Amino acid sequence: QFEYWKPGQEMVRDFYAELPIAIGLTGSYHDFGQFAGDIAKLPRIVTLRDLTVGLNKDGGLKMDLTAVTYRYLDEEEVAKQRREKAAKETKK
């Protein structure tokens, strides 16, 4: 059961971008394993970070984590990155 799903701010790197998503889940041990297995089957790379598992108010399990998805920057975005980097180096 999803308790929350909160996309964060996209972070642009040299040739790719990361989108972190804070996720809160409740369920059984096997539910969490199924969730991780389903994430692994996605067609894009997704990493699970900062994972914590504990007990919820009802005595069941809760899990909080950050899922990070990745995407390549398109040619226009890469060109913009290069222009900004060159402009910073020129100012030095």
N, C-alpha and C positions, 0 to 999 in steps of 0.2 A: 504494500500500500504506500503510495507516494504521500508524504506529508507536505513537502514543498519542492519546487523546481525553480531556481532563480538564476537565469543567465547573467553572467558578469560582463565586464568590459573587455572587448576584444583587444588583444595585445599583438601588435604587428612586429615581426622579427625580420631578419634579412630577406628571406624568400618565402616565408610562410606566416600565418597568423594563428594564434591560439584563442579559443573561446572557452573560458571556464564556466561551469554550471554547478552551482551548489545544489545538492540533492539531499533530502531527508526521507528515509524509508522506515517502515515498520513491517515486521513479518517474522517468519521462522528462519532458522539457520539455513534450511534448504531453499527458502525463498531468496535469500541473499545470494546463495550459490547460483541459482537459476538466473538472477539478475545479472551477475557478473558474466555468466556464460552467454547470455543474450547480448550483452555489450560487446563481447569478444567476436560475435558473429556479424557485427555491423560492417558495412562496406567501407567505412572510413576509420582512420586511427582514432581511438578514444582511450585516454589513460584515466585511471581512477587514483586520485591522490587524497592525502589527508583523511584517510578512512578511519572512523572510530565506530565501535560497536559497543552498545550498552543495553541496559534494561530500561523499558519505558514504564509509565505509570501503572499499566495493567499487568506488569510482570513479563510481558513479551519482549522481544528484541527490537532495538532501534539502531539504525545505521545512518551516520552523516558522512558525506564525502563530497569531493569536488571531482566532477568528470570534466576532462579537458579534451575538446575536439580540435582538430588541426585542418587547415586548408592551405593550399599553395596560393601565393599572390599571383594575380594575372599580370601580364606584361606592363600594363599601364601603372599598376601599383608598384611594381619593381622599379620602373623608370622614375616614379615620384620619389621613392626611397633614395635612389641614387642622386637625384637632383638635390634633395634636402641634405644628404651627407656631403656632397660637393660644396654646397652653400655654407655649411658649418665649417668645413676645412678652409674655405677661402677667407672667412672672417677671422681666423686665428692668426 
